[in-house]
Amino acid sequence: MSSQTILIIDDELEIVSLLSRVLRRQGFNVHSAHTLKEGWVSLCDVKPDILFLDVNLPDGNGLKKLADIKKDYPQVKVVMISAFDMEDDRNQARVNGAFTFLSKPFNIRQVSDLVQQFRNPDIN
């Protein structure tokens, strides 16, 4: 089985580093970007299976870009991440096609449990 590819779009270097380490240990091929613009280029180049997308980025709102991402890349499973866990954001993420919403700070166990779901071929 080939390794799944993950793209992380987040401007917090510590978050990117933590996610990258955890995901690489679990056998994922991991790429990262720190802005929406850089992330869009990476998304087009990498064509990830899974995308971790921060809500608040220096050049825009990840939630607002989510609908475009799902339109152009419907197969990608998007995990929205945010330090601000607001019900409106969770609802907008769900409506726009996010797989789930992960609140910061999160721990290694939460990430590990989440990505194990992606290894299940029955996930839509």
N, C-alpha and C positions, 0 to 999 in steps of 0.2 A: 504494500500500500504506500503510495507516495505521500509525502508530508504536506499537510495543509498550510496555506500561507495566510499570515495575519498582518494587517496594517494597523498601526497605532497612530492616531492623529491627536496629539495632546501637547500643549506648550509647557507643561511641568516636567522638567527633565527627570526628576525623581520617580514620577509615575511611569514614564516611558521606560526608565531603567528597570524598575521593579517588574512591570509587565513583561518586558523583553526577557529578563532572566527566567521568570517563571514559565513563560510560554516556550522558550527554547529548550528548557529542561524537559518539557513534555513532548518535544519532538516537532514543534511547529517551526516553520520558516518565518521569521519576524522582520518586518520593515517598519520604519517610523518616519513621521513628519511632524512639524511643530506649528504649522499654520494651515488654514483651509486651502489656501492657494497651493502650497507645497503638497498638501495631502491630496488634492485633486489630481495633480501631476502624477504622484505616486500611485494613486488609485488606477489611473489609466495605464500606467506602465506595469504595475505589479499584478493587477486584477486579483485581489485577495479573495479568499473564501470567507474570511471573517474580518470585520473592521471594528476596532475600538475607537469611538469618536467622542471627543470632549464636546460639551455643550458650549462652553465659553472659551473662545480662542482669540488671539490678538487681532485677527482680521475678520472676525465675524462669529456668527452663532451656528454651531454644528446642527442644531435642531432644524434651522431654516434650510440647511443644505441637504438634510436627510431625504426629503422627498425627491430631489434631483438624483441623489445617489441611488435610491431604490428604483427610480425610473430607468436610469442608464445601466444599472448593475443589479437587476432584481434578485439574482442568485446569492449576492453577498449577505451574510448574516451580520447585522449591525448591533453592537453593544454600545449604547449611549453611556457616557460617564460624566459625572458632575459632582462638584463639591456642594452644590445647592440642590438638595433633594426636595423639589417642589412637585406637588401632585399635578399641576398644569403641565409641567415639562414631561413628567412620566406619561400623561395622557397623550400629549402631542407626539411623543416618541412612538408610542404604540400605534396611534392613528397613521403615522407616516411610515410605518413598516419596520421599526426597530425590533430586534429579537428580544431584548431586555434592556433594563436601565440599571446601572451599577453606581452606587453612591460612594464618593470619596469621603473619608479614607476607607479603603477596602483592604482586606488582608489576603495573604497568599492562598489560604484555604478557600476563600470565596472565589477567587480567580480559577483555582484548580478545579473546584466543583463545577463552575460554569463551563469551562472549556471541555470538560469531559462530556457534557451534553452535545457538543459539536462533533464528537466522535461517533455519536449515535446516528446511523444512516436514516432513521425514521423522522428526523427533524426536518421541518419544511423550511 
